[in-house]
């Protein structure tokens, strides 16, 4: 609960108003000293974040969609690289992800994990607006606000405890006096935490604006986003004066005013949105609410968007309708809308275009085409077309993890198991932290009848999921398999000893906590 409270206080949508900012060097990030930083080491901070992420990934509202994940990570890490020092003193390895939630919010977790609500992605009208939110969260991570807040809470935990002891003594004289003492101790602790949170928001604001400015994004977009946020959420209404001093939900108008003051010091910039942004927004809209009512609302939104004059908006709507049709089993309709989306963005003869291959939607279009061809109900000849398309896509987009996974899936579906196994083994060596690679490898081995290797691959997937006992069980199954080799036995024994040592260390850490 402590971690959840801290992560919530670092959320962008409930950030405290920042004080007026003096013009600063946009190439340097603030480095503020704080004795609390020593209370949570970078290693422990990262480990804590990984533990939280394991729980989040098991949640049904975790958006485990590779297209959305790849876009957010490419987009977020591009923001991180534009300002030297944005990774902070811990050189944080940032990871971005999405959760299914209609609220307009984003949040930072310990160790560099940043989550975005699906509602936020859909509500952002421009990529600059999304950049403003994500840059703010990057600021929280780079300044180690969570580590500092944990340190602060270690001090404040004594206040409620002392108040309870005093309340127990005061209860002998008066129950009213006891309640007053208890509330007083809690109030002081809460006030300290909120004051610290406001300082953190000021730092995150500075970092966020520096990232936006250096990245060439339009800083005025974030003000437009806040105005929509103000209209959409009742959380930002006027609060009674007596509650304002303990409120972690400050007035949005104050924050807008402060941002406008910052923007006046910055040159006006125009940045064209990537097509990827509009396609990912459409895909997120389809996935946010899988109910029949949600699908009807998504279709209505796309049909309205088709009337927009901008080609990117139209292509985004067409892609959304294609993906929606695929999810409903209408394969012909899905292919038809995808063809229209590609045609909409096809360069027009005689029209000058400054579009580049970065963020032009090509990899996302290719991925949806493969999804359609691999869908259940397609004839065998279509699956063979998918193999050819997947090979071309992998060569054209060698850095795309989504395409790499689809390529492996196509090979397995087409029965090219030896080729799939070789590819997946090579990928698993290069990208050790991707559970899907091990799952696909286990699936491939199962189809080949290689039972020992199947269980060994599943063991690695369980390790990445944090389920060490289940991983050890898989290794035991691999050891008992009829096709296990002498070499496999040696690998299994070594891996089992390693995992048992990790289990022992984790149990000792748990006792210390």
Number of C-alpha atoms within 10 A of each C-alpha: 6 9 16 11 9 21 18 19 26 28 23 24 21 21 24 27 22 21 16 13 14 10 9 12 9 16 15 13 23 17 12 7 8 10 9 17 19 11 16 18 12 19 11 14 19 20 14 16 19 20 13 16 20 14 12 14 15 11 13 10 15 19 22 16 14 17 21 24 19 18 21 23 16 14 19 22 17 13 21 22 14 17 20 13 19 26 21 20 12 18 13 21 13 17 16 21 25 23 21 20 17 16 16 23 20 28 23 28 27 27 26 26 22 25 22 27 23 28 21 24 27 20 18 22 17 21 21 24 25 24 25 27 24 28 26 30 29 31 30 30 27 27 26 24 27 25 22 21 24 19 18 20 18 13 12 18 12 13 19 20 14 14 20 19 13 17 22 15 13 18 14 10 10 12 12 11 15 21 17 14 21 21 15 15 20 18 15 15 19 19 15 14 20 18 14 16 22 20 16 24 26 21 22 28 30 21 26 25 24 25 30 24 21 14 18 16 25 23 27 20 18 24 20 16 23 19 13 14 20 17 12 12 11 9 16 17 14 11 13 8 7 8 9 13 12 16 14 20 17 21 20 22 16 14 18 20 15 18 23 16 15 19 18 11 12 15 10 13 11 11 12 13 16 18 22 24 25 26 27 24 23 27 23 26 27 23 20 21 18 14 11 10 10 15 20 15 15 25 19 13 16 24 16 12 17 18 11 12 9 10 15 23 20 23 27 27 29 27 30 30 27 29 27 26 21 19 17 13 15 14 20 13 17 25 20 15 21 24 16 16 24 16 12 17 17 10 12 10 6 6 6 8 8 5 12 8 9 11 17 18 22 17 21 23 18 18 20 19 20 24 18 26 23 23 15 10 10 12 11 12 9 14 20 17 13 24 24 12 19 25 17 14 21 20 12 13 15 11 10 18 18 20 25 21 18 22 26 27 23 24 23 21 17 16 14 15 19 14 13 23 21 12 17 26 15 12 19 18 10 10 13 13 15 16 19 14 25 25 19 22 30 26 21 27 22 15 14 14 12 18 21 26 23 26 24 27 26 23 30 27 26 20 17 18 21 16 15 20 15 16 25 22 17 23 27 18 16 25 24 13 16 10 14 16 13 10 8 16 16 12 14 22 13 11 18 20 12 11 16 14 12 13 15 11 11 12 12 11 10 9 7 7 6
